[in-house]
Amino acid sequence: MQLLQAEGLQLHARCWVKSGAPEPAPRVQTELTVLAVDRSNAGTFSETVHAGFGMPAILKPWLEALPSRDGWYCFLAMAGDEPAGAAAIRIAGGIGWIGLGATRPEHRRKGAQSALLAARIAAGLELGVEGFTTETGRPHGASQGQALPISSGPASRSPMIA
């Protein structure tokens, strides 16, 4: 820990919570629609993840390339013609990693992440995934985390260093 502190890093007040996902995909009630991402809407996917997480702009090209990479399946939650949220699943060796779940600030609390989580689980099951994994920050305050309410429960907690 001293080496990390010497580099200006410290333990964050939150920690990572890792959990597994249920089978089958949960049913979700929302007015949003979920679309699979391909090259034609990969830029929208990238912009939506960037806006939802406030990531550095340098990551936009990497995010835009994900839908065309082997094993990556990306999704958009749409409010009409407007992107509300985005997420991805990476499948390798029969395991699906569920990640990059981001919602644009103006569309939070509309069910985007629940719908995107259900879509990723359904896609994974259709592609033969035998197990899922995901992680989220430990819920606090108004943010209760989207993965935990419909997961099989946290498997472990580990420190978050920022």
C-alpha positions as CSV (number, residue, x, y, z in Angstrom):
1,M,0.0,0.0,0.0
2,Q,2.9,2.4,0.7
3,L,4.0,2.1,-2.9
4,L,0.6,3.0,-4.1
5,Q,0.4,6.0,-1.7
6,A,3.8,7.1,-2.9
7,E,2.3,7.4,-6.4
8,G,-0.6,9.5,-5.1
9,L,-3.1,6.7,-5.0
10,Q,-5.3,5.9,-2.0
11,L,-8.1,3.6,-1.0
12,H,-11.4,4.9,-2.2
13,A,-14.4,5.1,0.1
14,R,-16.2,2.5,-2.0
15,C,-15.1,-1.0,-2.9
16,W,-15.7,-3.4,-5.8
17,V,-18.4,-5.9,-5.3
18,K,-18.1,-8.9,-7.6
19,S,-21.1,-11.1,-8.2
20,G,-22.5,-13.8,-10.5
21,A,-25.6,-13.4,-12.6
22,P,-28.7,-15.6,-12.6
23,E,-30.2,-17.9,-15.2
24,P,-32.5,-17.3,-17.0
25,A,-32.4,-13.6,-17.9
26,P,-34.6,-11.6,-15.7
27,R,-37.8,-10.0,-17.0
28,V,-37.6,-6.2,-17.0
29,Q,-40.4,-3.6,-17.2
30,T,-39.2,-0.4,-19.0
31,E,-40.3,1.8,-21.8
32,L,-36.7,1.7,-23.2
33,T,-35.8,-0.6,-26.1
34,V,-32.5,-2.5,-26.3
35,L,-30.6,-2.7,-29.6
36,A,-27.6,-4.8,-30.5
37,V,-24.6,-2.6,-31.5
38,D,-22.8,-3.1,-34.8
39,R,-20.5,-0.9,-36.9
40,S,-23.3,1.4,-37.9
41,N,-24.1,2.5,-34.3
42,A,-20.7,1.8,-32.6
43,G,-20.0,5.6,-32.4
44,T,-23.3,6.0,-30.5
45,F,-22.3,3.2,-28.2
46,S,-18.9,4.8,-27.5
47,E,-20.4,8.3,-26.9
48,T,-23.0,6.8,-24.6
49,V,-20.5,4.9,-22.4
50,H,-18.3,8.0,-22.4
51,A,-21.2,10.2,-21.3
52,G,-22.5,7.8,-18.7
53,F,-19.1,7.2,-17.0
54,G,-17.4,10.5,-17.7
55,M,-14.5,8.6,-19.1
56,P,-11.5,10.4,-20.7
57,A,-12.1,11.1,-24.4
58,I,-8.9,9.1,-25.3
59,L,-11.0,5.9,-24.6
60,K,-13.6,6.7,-27.3
61,P,-11.8,5.0,-30.2
62,W,-11.3,1.8,-28.0
63,L,-15.0,1.8,-27.1
64,E,-16.1,2.3,-30.7
65,A,-13.9,-0.7,-31.8
66,L,-15.4,-3.1,-29.2
67,P,-18.5,-4.2,-31.2
68,S,-16.3,-5.5,-34.0
69,R,-13.8,-7.4,-31.8
70,D,-14.1,-11.2,-31.3
71,G,-16.1,-12.2,-28.2
72,W,-17.6,-8.7,-27.6
73,Y,-21.3,-8.1,-27.8
74,C,-22.5,-4.5,-27.1
75,F,-25.9,-3.1,-26.6
76,L,-27.7,0.3,-26.5
77,A,-30.8,1.2,-24.5
78,M,-32.9,3.7,-26.5
79,A,-35.4,6.2,-25.3
80,G,-37.1,6.7,-28.7
81,D,-34.3,7.8,-31.0
82,E,-32.1,8.9,-28.1
83,P,-29.4,6.7,-26.6
84,A,-30.1,6.3,-22.8
85,G,-27.6,3.7,-21.8
86,A,-25.0,1.2,-23.1
87,A,-23.3,-2.0,-22.0
88,A,-21.3,-4.9,-23.2
89,I,-20.6,-8.6,-22.5
90,R,-17.3,-10.3,-23.3
91,I,-17.6,-14.0,-23.9
92,A,-14.6,-16.3,-23.7
93,G,-14.2,-20.0,-22.6
94,G,-17.9,-20.4,-21.7
95,I,-17.8,-17.4,-19.3
96,G,-19.5,-14.1,-19.9
97,W,-18.1,-10.9,-18.3
98,I,-20.9,-8.4,-18.0
99,G,-19.4,-4.9,-18.0
100,L,-19.4,-1.3,-19.2
101,G,-22.9,-0.6,-18.0
102,A,-23.3,3.2,-18.4
103,T,-26.4,5.4,-18.4
104,R,-26.5,9.0,-19.6
105,P,-27.2,11.2,-16.5
106,E,-30.5,12.5,-17.9
107,H,-31.8,9.0,-18.4
108,R,-31.0,7.5,-15.0
109,R,-33.7,5.7,-13.0
110,K,-35.6,4.6,-16.1
111,G,-34.5,1.0,-16.1
112,A,-31.7,1.2,-18.7
113,Q,-29.2,-0.9,-16.8
114,S,-31.8,-3.5,-15.7
115,A,-32.8,-3.9,-19.4
116,L,-29.2,-4.0,-20.6
117,L,-28.3,-6.6,-18.0
118,A,-31.2,-8.8,-19.0
119,A,-30.2,-8.4,-22.7
120,R,-26.6,-9.4,-22.0
121,I,-27.6,-12.5,-19.9
122,A,-30.1,-13.6,-22.7
123,A,-27.4,-13.1,-25.4
124,G,-24.9,-15.0,-23.3
125,L,-27.2,-17.9,-22.7
126,E,-28.1,-18.0,-26.4
127,L,-24.4,-18.2,-27.2
128,G,-23.8,-21.1,-24.8
129,V,-22.3,-19.2,-21.8
130,E,-22.1,-21.5,-18.7
131,G,-21.4,-18.8,-16.2
132,F,-21.5,-15.0,-15.8
133,T,-19.4,-12.6,-13.8
134,T,-19.7,-8.9,-13.2
135,E,-18.7,-6.3,-10.6
136,T,-20.0,-3.0,-9.4
137,G,-19.1,-0.4,-6.8
138,R,-20.6,-1.2,-3.4
139,P,-23.9,0.7,-3.3
140,H,-24.1,3.9,-1.2
141,G,-26.5,6.8,-0.9
142,A,-29.0,7.1,-3.7
143,S,-27.1,4.8,-6.0
144,Q,-28.0,1.3,-5.2
145,G,-26.1,-0.4,-8.0
146,Q,-27.8,-2.1,-11.0
147,A,-26.2,-5.5,-10.9
148,L,-26.9,-6.5,-7.3
149,P,-30.7,-6.5,-7.2
150,I,-30.9,-9.1,-9.9
151,S,-27.8,-11.1,-9.3
152,S,-27.2,-14.2,-7.3
153,G,-25.5,-12.1,-4.7
154,P,-22.0,-10.7,-4.1
155,A,-19.3,-13.3,-4.3
156,S,-16.6,-11.1,-2.9
157,R,-15.6,-7.5,-2.0
158,S,-12.2,-6.0,-2.8
159,P,-10.7,-2.5,-2.2
160,M,-11.0,0.1,-4.9
161,I,-7.9,2.2,-5.3
162,A,-8.2,5.7,-6.9
